Amino acid sequence: MDKRFSSIDDIMNSDLFDQIVAPSRKQKQVFYDTEVENFMEIVKFYQENGREPEKTNDFARLSERSLASRLIGIRKNPDRIAKLKEYDDVGLLAPPKKFDKEIKSLDDILNFGSSELLGDLAQSDSEKSIFNTSRFREVENKPDFVAKRKHMKDFSKYEPLFRNVQKEIAAGTRKILPFKNYEIKQGSFLIQKGTVLYVESIGEKFKTNNGEENARLHVIYENGTESNVLLRSLAANLYRTGSGGKMITDNIDNLIDGVEEEDISSGYIYVLRSLSDNSQIQEIDNLYKIGVTTESVEKRIANAINESTYLYAPVEIVTKYHVFNLDAAKFENAIHKVLKDNKLDVEIVGVNGRMIVPREWFVIPLNQLDFVINEIITKVIILE
């Protein structure tokens, strides 16, 4: 029995999502263990640099810091150590040596002496940890303001901005790029943990205690919440491993279909309107067909008057989407599943007197249909 989906989120969390983003070119399927692959990245770093990755504070070495954090996590888990031991050709998983060097810098503490000098939170005697503050009085001069997300009362006036950005991402006139260089500007659209956010305004800039420039932002999120977060805090969160920090480019008017040389075309998703003179069909408002083709849409519908799938009548192209780097047929299937409650479920008498059960026809206002398709495209691209 066909699995039922109730929302776009159901699609994104299902096996169907993995099928949609599968490469369009036929390739031999290769299975691998993600945890092993991640560990081998650490081994490769050691082999190339002659040392373990460090938890550096240098923004130019954030990928190295990520590897260091990953290694620490593995070393704290006996099951992961047992699983990865056979791949450890350089001794990364051997019991750590006791720190016996002279402390010369903060990096020495963070990378070599954290357990010895700072205390291990996993110890039963947690009072020895530097992170235990229970014996100290609570500080009275707390920050006068802590940024938190809250529901936005007038989100409706900003919602069209997010819808338009979705449409432009789907059309390829906006690109999604990795976040870099603290590029946060007023009017910017960014992505954090799969959520699109809009920098509505940037307050007066000021210097922090360490001399860095900062500012209070008014940030609006696509889920209808807002926050007055600090610029550097937002940037740090976007850089943080696992946050999925990305930036959305401005509308690139001179980018033709947003296509690059390495992009792989898998076909077109099209939306059609029937031009039938059949009274049964004419009486149905907001009736549209959603289909897929690997050839041009114009060529596919050229013989519409002789095909039952087009209700034996001419059709008009409402819109079409050229699909790149995704499986177009499975993408169409995802749209159909999301719109299952809008599917036309009637029998129509055809021109030859036979009964037709329309397939892939949906009753839904065009603006809602456009929103659903663009949202699915955007979510797939963001989460890819």
Beta strands, then each sheet from edge to edge (+ up, - down):
strand 1: 150-151
strand 2: 176-178
strand 3: 189-192
strand 4: 195-202
strand 5: 206-207
strand 6: 213-214
strand 7: 217-221
strand 8: 225-227
strand 9: 246-248
strand 10: 265-274
strand 11: 287-293
strand 12: 315-324
strand 13: 348-349
strand 14: 355-356
strand 15: 361-363
sheet 1: 1+ 8- 7+ 4- 3+ 9- 2+
sheet 2: 5+ 6-
sheet 3: 12+ 10- 11+ 15-
sheet 4: 13+ 14-
end
